[in-house]
Amino acid sequence: MVTSRPTVKHTANAYLQGLKGLVISKDNSTAYTPRAHGFNAFAFECLRDIGLEDEALRLAIRGPPFVSMRFSRSLIGEEYGRVMGWEEHPETVGKLREITPCEYVDLTQRHVEPLLIRYASHHKFDVRFSTELTEIKSTVDPNGVSWYVCTVHDHITNHTFRIGTKYLFGADGGRSGIARSLNFNFSSKPGGPKACNVLLRANLEHLVTKERSAALHWIVKPDRKTFPGVVVHLRVVRPWDEWVMVAFGPGGTNPFEGLTVESPELVDCVREIVEDDSIAIQILELDSWTVRDSVAEQYSANDCKAFLLGDAAHRHPPTFGLGSNTSIQDAYNLAWKVAYVLNGLAGPGLLDSYNKERQPVGANLVRESNNQINVNSDLWATLGMAAPPEEGIKQLAELKHATAEGSARRAKLHTILEYKRQELESLGIAYNQWYTSEAVYLDDEPDPRPALESDPVVTVQISTYPGSRLPHVWIDVPTRRKMISTHDLAGGASFCLLIGVGGECWRVAAKNIAKATGIPINIYGIGPGLEYVDVYRDWHRKRGVGEEGCVLVRPDRFIAWRSFEKGEDCEQKLRHVLDKVLSRHEL
């Protein structure tokens, strides 16, 4: 498993149950700069499955304001607008609580990587930093089994050695060497604007009131003396003394090209956007990056033994905050499939489904995130940030004028900020990752998936239609001890079969199949007299099947199949479904 950053690779390791592997990274450590920071509920569902949710939450910044954004003259200056995020917007947070047991938080890549590394290294995956992949060759052994032979160089010992592996996972970032070496094709548009992240230390606690709290503080100051024409925002890394200043230069340039942590201009810039000359500022690190619009046309090589994950497969701007979240879910989708194939529970055809299920998700994210960031150009023009300083101040001042021009500018700002709500209410693009592949059984569905009637970026579809996420519902044992989510019944590298009153034939069938095949299947009943009660009657509303039917959930908590009622031969039907979903005809 080759990576530029460990977040994706160690998430994959966590689900490769009972297997051994090696992780290499040419970097000498985990990330120092915060990088990805918006951690959504659906990535947290993956951590919840392996028991890391609580520890990750302890490392996170939690609370409604920390996923919102504001636009102001300076950190403490006049505010021109605010967009509430997932945990702050009343309607969105209500829907969020309905669809997931987890939450949106600010959890940086710097903090989550060590957590995942520790978990992976405790579960039979060795980790080597300062180790670079230099060559890949494919070979076939005398038994006809194909392998990859990887030449790697240890930058500490200066030794070069070769590793043979049945499977190769490329989580090596936007400049993926594995993608180049194995000739993966990409659908790409020309490179977008450049930007620079500046990690800094400054105690701003006395300036951040409750009303000013936000994840992103966009600074609107056309007449700024330092770096005129540069658009910047501040975001907190650790309250309230560590921050990142993100800057976009005029014409798509890196505004801090050639500067270092010792450059006094950076300190002057921070003081001006904060609007407090008394604060002590230490510049810690500069990290430049480029907005991308690129997605791999295939996520797996033709032999389905080499795979791309994360930024190696999809490259896009940080709008919607879905980069690392989608990367983690790439790994969550793939790892159980590899484990099932290697453990002889599934045929190799199961691995075809990784590309078929995850590539459309990445392509949609790349398209929508670039559409959203393009709106920012109109926003900055409306706020005077695209004009020369003197003209920009006049344009900004128009917001306060009772003139036709002022009215038009206010209306335009209102329209744009209303559109920006899509970014911070975007439950749909994160939740509606519907899968269609051979690993989803649709033969018993009488109709196609219902169409969404409104914006799919915002609106969610809660359903047990095969290929959907398992609906979250709070349940409890009949004597009421502690409510858990239906998600807590599924996962754990096992299939899960959910039945109701009158569905005992499915329980017997699943037990017989598990005993005969070794496929791990956990069976739970929800209803009166069964293991769990439907506390708020939500499962009755969301299950989509009758009491005598069943819902089969994959190890990644997506619906594999459902039966609306009791079948004539439950065991034969369930075995047929599992054989098809797992490509067991290839065994």
Disulfide bonds with the S-S distance in Angstrom:
Cys505-Cys570 2.26
